[in-house]
Amino acid sequence: MPRAGAALALLAIAGCATQSPREPAFELEGDASVLLPGVVSSDYSEIRAAVSADGNTVLWGSTNRPGGAGGWDIWMSRREGSGWSAPVAVSFDSPQNEFDPAFTPDGRTLWFFSNRSGGLGGDDLWRVAFDPRSATFGVPVNAGASINSAGDEWAPTPSPDGRALLFATNGRGGAGRHDLFLSAWHGGAWQSAQPLAGEVNGPGDDFDAAFVDDGRVLVFARSEDVEHAPIALWSAVREGGRYMHPQRLDTRVNVDGGWILGPSDDRAHPGTLLFSGVRAGGQGLADIHSIHYRVR
């Protein structure tokens, strides 16, 4: 089963887009700006935004914004005419931690992590149905033992075609502390997760990741020790189902000695990367920023 699962996962990623005959280069364009100041970015800490494909819903995590059920909460704002609604905690919020929201490509399922009861231990990955028209959620469902472990699972990221789920875990072994793993959907079930193929996972913490440009590029967070050392965003390019040649993004994203994390691809605005951290000109403790990119 592990070998079959790995093969399926590689096929899923390879099928996200036609392989380019030339190695794509990931390039930032212009400077970063704060995302929706006063709505999403505020005096509090905001981390990892998820924008629906129709651009009408934005979700994000906060560790300290008041008004949620407790712990870390996921917040939502909806487009209203030319503006945005006041943020509200999502209906499935609990007194435990809910964090790292990510929409599936069809916008009808939201993934997140939580340490709520009913899991396998630590932070687990969960999914919940979402109705884009009414902005209502269903009942959260645990992703199960093919994905979750007795350790922590973070930052669920559906592949662009929805046939695979990328996430970070420290509960399945691997090359370092937190590694990126991939599970493929096959035969009506998630297959046993396998380490992401390539040169991404190292001896430290490799975690929060986003598929960019239909999976041709991966943007991910890396730290020697996520609890005590700086965090920066890196990019890697896909070559035959493997993510190779990691490169640290420049100072338009990263802050020397600081922490930058939580990348996501804004599907409603192609060519836009969202990320989180403390940067000059921000609103508060940690803001969500956006920057344009191109892949050639």
N, C-alpha and C positions, 0 to 999 in steps of 0.2 A: 504493500500500500504506500509506504513513503516514496518509493521510486516512481510509482504511477502518479502520485499526487504532485511530485516535483515536475514530471513531464507535462501534466495537464496545466500546471501553473505557467510554465514557460510558453506553452502553446497559447494560453489565454493572453499573455502580455504581448507575444509576437504578433497576435492577430489584432491588436488595438489600432494599428496603422500600418500602411505599406512601408516596408523597410526602405529607407533612402539609400541610394547607391553611394552616397557620400556621408561621412560622419557629420552629424549636425553640430553646430556650434551654438551654445546658449549665450545670448548677449543681452545685457540690460540696456534699456533705452531711457534717457532722461533721468530725473531724480524722483525719489520716493515722496509720496504725499500721505497725509493722515486720512484714513477712511471714515467718512461721515462723522466729522467732529461734532460733539454734543449729542449724538445719537448712539453710535457704536463706540467710538473712542471718547473717553470721558476722564474724570478725575480718578477713576478706579483702574483696575488691571483688566484688560481685555486681551484674550489670546485665541487664536485660530478661528478665523471667520469661515463660514460656509454660505455661499451665495447660490440660491436656486437657479436653475437653468433659464427660467423666464425672467430672472432679475428682480422679482417682486418680494422676495423674502431673504433676509440676512439673519443668520444665527451665529452666535459666538459664545465662548466660555469666559467666565469671570471668577476669580478667586475671592473677591471681596466687595462686589457691588451689592448694596443693601436691597432687601425686598424679596429675595429668593427664599426657598424652603430651608436653606441651610447648606453648609459645606461649600463646594464649588458648584456653580449653577450655569445652565445654558440659557441664554437670553435670545429674544426674537424681536425683530422690527419688520414691519411690512410697508411697502410703498403705498402712499396715499396721495393720489394726484401728483403734484410736483415735489412732494416731501415724503417724510417717513414717520411712522407711528412711534409713540413713546415706547421704549423697550419694556417687555414683560418677560418674566421667567416662563419657560415652556411648561405645559400642563403636566408633563410626566416628571417634572422636577421633584426631588425627594430630599429628606434631611441629610442624605449622604452626598457623595460627590457625583456630579454629572459634568462631562467635559468633552472636548474635542469633537464637535459635531461635523458630520460630512454627509452630503446628499449623494444618493445614487444618481447615475446619469439621467434616469427618467423622472427624478424629482419626487418619487412617491415613497421612498424609504429614507430614513435618517439613521445613520450609524453614530454611536458615541461610546465613551467608556464610563463606567460607574463602579463604585465599590458597594453598591446596594446589596441587600440580602438576595439570595437565590443564585449567586455566582459560584465560581469554582475556586475563588481565593484571590485576594488583592483586588486590583482593578481589572474588570472584565469588559469585553466588548459586547454591546447590545445593539439591537436594531428596533425601530418603531415605525409603523406606517404613518405617512403624512399625506393629507389631502391639500394639494396646492391651491385649490379654489377657496376652501373654507379656512385654510391654515389651522386645521385641527389634526391632532395626533391620536394614534391608537394606543395599544398597550405594549410596553417594551418586552422584547423577547431576547433571552440570552443566546449568544451565538453558538454555545456548545463547546465540547471538549476538542473538536478538531482545530479550533481557533484559540480558545481560552486555556489557561494553565493555572497552577497554584500560585504563580507569580503575578506580575503586572502586565497587562496589555494596554497599549496607548494608541492614539492617533489612527483610527481606522480610515482607510482610503480606498474606496472602490476604484477599480480600473476603469478606463474610459468606456469600455464595452460592457461593464457590469459583470463580467465573468470571473473576476478575481478580486480578492480583498488583500490589500497590503496593510501591515500594522507593525508596531514595535512591541517587543516582549523581552523580559529578562527571565522567563520561566521555561524556556525550551533549549537551553544550551546555546551554542553558537560561538562566534568568534570573540565576543566581548561581553560587556555588561548588559546593555540593551542592543538588540540587533533587529533588523528589518526582516520580517517573514511574510510569506505569501501563501494564501489558500485559494484554490480554484473551486468554482461551483461546477459540479458534474453529477449527473444522475440524480438530481433533486436534493443534493446535499453538499455541504462544504467539505472538501477533502483535507486530510491532515496537512497542516501548515509546514512549509519548508523554508529554509533561509533564502532570501532574495539572492539570485545568482549574480556574480560579478565582483566588483572591487569596492563595494559600498561598506559592508560590515567590517569593522576593525576592532582593536582591543578595547576601545572606550565605549561610549554611548553613541549609537547611531539610531535615530528615532524619527520624530515627525517628518513625514514625507508627502510629496505631492507629485502626481503624474502631470507632466507639462507637454503640450503639443501632441495630444493623443498618445502619450506614453513614450515618445521619442527621447524625452529627457526626464530625469528624476531630480527634484530639488528636495534636500533633506537636511535635518539638523545633526550636528556632530559636536561632541564634547569629550574631553578626556575623562571627566567625571561630572555628570549632569547636576549633582547636588552641590559641587564645590568649585567647579572650573567654568570658564567662559563657554558660551554656546555660539556657534556660527552656522550659517547656511552654506551648503555646498551643492553643486550640480554634478550629475553624471549622465553620460549619453548611452543609449541602448545600442548594443551591437549583437545581433542575432539572439535576442532574449536575455542578454547579460548587460548589466549597467556598469560601465567602465569609465576610467579616467576621471576620478573625482577632482573637482576644482572648487576652491573657496571663492564665494562671491565677493565682490569688491565692497568698498566702504559706502556705496550708495544703499547697501542693505546691511552689511555687518558693521558692528562697532567694536573696535579693538578693546579687549578686556571686558566686554559686556556680554549680554545674552540676547540672541535673536533666534526665534524659533517659530513653530506653527505655520509653515507655508501652506498655501492652498491656491489652486488655479481657479480664477473667476470665470466660470463657463459663460456667464451672461455678458462678459466683456473679454472676448478672446485676446490673448496677448497681454493679460494682466495677471501679475503674481501678487498675492496677498501674503503678508507676514507680520509677525508680532515682535515687540520688544520696546526697550526704552531708547529713544533717539531724540536728538535736539529738535525742538519745535513741536514736540508732542503735547498731548493734553494732560497726561497724568503719569501714573506709575508704569504702565505698559499700554501701548496703543497698537491698533492694527493699522498697518501701512499698505499702500499699493504702489506698484511700479510696473512700467511696461517692459516687455521683453520681446525678443524675436529669436527664432531658431532657424538657422540656415545651413 
